[in-house]
Amino acid sequence: MSSKEETPRDNKKIHKNRIKGLPILKTAESIFAEKGFYEAIIADIAREAHVSEATMYECFGSKKDLLFSIPAEAISQSHQKSKEILEYLVGSAHKLSTLICRHLRIYMDNPDCANVFSLKIEHIQKTTP
């Protein structure tokens, strides 16, 4: 097994952290959307999510990882639902248009997620030479 492959123990930790992390993500999404990346404070997110700062870092590692996890989780959830729908659709064009609409719907239905996604892009642009 290479060092990059996940072990069963890693999978359990990821699953456990994902369950713990979902409420944190919703709270962080709201705070990042309201305050922005640089003004948001991990301690405030932890307090609002009713978890310790240690739990925050256990689940996400850093504030940047937390920021990047928000749109990733939204897209992951949408992708799961899309897979269920796509098996019933016929034709590549129909499937593609459905995927595009579902992806855009993520941001239309959740403006905080759209704001966080733009913060993610802004952060990447500021940190990339």
Steps between C-alpha positions, in 0.01 A plus 500: 500500500652834398518792740230680298239223536244526778485225758174377657598696812535818286158437346340476847668825604385676182144374553501606866643843415248544219209436736647740756596745229165550325349728768830687518492553124153656509607734780827589328318558172278758665786674683732504197219636282428774754854598604729374225796267534744735669252644751350164599658353813519126573405562865177672389414217263568243772285687751209534254530131401513394868834323464849561633774659293686168530208326328512760225867429434449125534233507231650755261864569585495870418270790428590473130410128500169588663430764235583260217288223656176698477454503121662155478233356731217675314628366168550152647142487628366625167713246313358215711144608420586553133634145470165370622312711245728441200431129481141583403589752228553412135748675271827676568363849433217449748740365762747786448234770519364341818847501657557863407162607638552306822846653546369854449209426731748444787589869493156632406337321794778584743640852464733451799665210318537720191663772712738248657589364157594851387706541821682178411583634153610833649724320752660292225566810291663680795725206589601400145798685350 
